[in-house]
């Protein structure tokens, strides 16, 4: 089987390659602990989502790596990619943080 990647200049009709979510949260000096932890949680969710996206892109490409494209605004994405990204994000949020992290946070 021969893999043909998306060619430039054409409209993207495929779901893959999926774009990545931005990983870095805005951590300004002097933020209260609650806000800092909320930003860290969102960043951790995006990192986990990006790992899933990377795995799916590798499966699609047969092990070859795509150039990483990051998207902050989903408005310009095709509907199939928006649905896929929102589903992956929802699943990661449903699974929650790793068990060792939950155990460490309990008093």
C-alpha positions as CSV (number, residue, x, y, z in Angstrom):
1,X,0.0,0.0,0.0
2,X,1.4,3.4,-0.9
3,X,0.7,6.4,1.3
4,X,0.1,9.7,-0.5
5,X,0.2,12.6,1.9
6,X,-2.0,15.7,1.4
7,X,-0.8,17.8,-1.4
8,X,-0.5,21.5,-1.1
9,X,-2.9,23.8,-2.9
10,X,-5.8,21.3,-2.7
11,X,-8.7,21.4,-0.3
12,X,-8.3,19.0,2.6
13,X,-10.9,16.3,2.6
14,X,-9.2,13.8,4.9
15,X,-9.4,13.8,8.6
16,X,-5.6,13.1,8.9
17,X,-3.1,14.5,9.6
18,X,-4.8,16.0,12.6
19,X,-3.4,19.3,13.9
20,X,-2.0,19.5,17.5
21,X,-3.3,21.7,20.3
22,X,-1.1,24.3,21.9
23,X,0.6,22.9,25.0
24,X,1.9,25.9,26.8
25,X,-0.3,27.7,29.3
26,X,0.2,31.3,30.2
27,X,1.9,31.2,33.6
28,X,2.5,34.8,34.8
29,X,4.4,35.6,37.9
30,X,2.1,36.4,40.8
31,X,-0.8,34.2,39.9
32,X,-2.7,32.7,42.8
33,X,-2.4,29.0,43.4
34,X,-5.9,28.2,42.1
35,X,-5.4,29.9,38.8
36,X,-1.9,28.4,38.3
37,X,-3.2,24.9,39.0
38,X,-6.1,25.4,36.6
39,X,-3.7,26.4,33.8
40,X,-1.5,23.5,34.6
41,X,-4.5,21.1,34.4
42,X,-5.5,22.4,31.0
43,X,-1.9,22.2,29.8
44,X,-1.7,18.5,31.0
45,X,-5.0,17.7,29.2
46,X,-3.6,19.3,26.0
47,X,-0.3,17.3,26.3
48,X,-2.3,14.0,26.7
49,X,-4.5,15.0,23.7
50,X,-1.4,15.7,21.6
51,X,0.0,12.3,22.5
52,X,-3.2,10.7,21.2
53,X,-3.2,12.8,18.1
54,X,0.4,11.9,17.4
55,X,-0.4,8.2,17.7
56,X,-3.3,8.5,15.3
57,X,-1.2,10.5,12.8
58,X,1.5,7.8,13.0
59,X,-1.0,5.0,12.4
60,X,-2.4,6.9,9.4
61,X,1.0,7.6,7.9
62,X,2.3,4.1,8.5
63,X,5.0,5.2,10.9
64,X,6.2,8.3,9.0
65,X,6.1,11.6,10.9
66,X,4.1,14.6,9.7
67,X,5.2,18.1,10.2
68,X,3.6,19.4,13.4
69,X,1.0,22.0,12.8
70,X,-0.6,23.6,15.9
71,X,-4.1,25.1,15.8
72,X,-5.5,27.5,18.5
73,X,-8.7,28.4,16.7
74,X,-10.8,25.6,15.3
75,X,-12.9,27.8,13.1
76,X,-10.7,27.2,10.0
77,X,-10.6,23.4,10.4
78,X,-12.8,21.1,8.4
79,X,-15.8,19.7,10.2
80,X,-14.5,16.2,10.4
81,X,-11.3,17.4,12.1
82,X,-13.3,19.6,14.5
83,X,-15.5,16.6,15.5
84,X,-12.4,14.3,15.9
85,X,-10.5,16.8,18.0
86,X,-13.6,17.5,20.2
87,X,-14.1,13.7,20.7
88,X,-10.5,13.1,21.7
89,X,-10.6,16.0,24.1
90,X,-13.8,14.8,25.7
91,X,-12.4,11.2,26.1
92,X,-9.2,12.5,27.7
93,X,-11.2,14.7,30.1
94,X,-13.5,11.7,31.0
95,X,-10.5,9.5,31.7
96,X,-9.1,12.1,34.1
97,X,-5.6,12.4,35.5
98,X,-3.4,9.4,36.1
99,X,-4.1,7.4,39.4
100,X,-0.7,8.3,40.9
101,X,-1.5,12.0,40.5
102,X,-4.9,11.6,42.2
103,X,-3.3,9.6,45.1
104,X,-0.6,12.2,45.6
105,X,-3.2,15.0,45.9
106,X,-5.3,13.3,48.6
107,X,-4.5,14.4,52.2
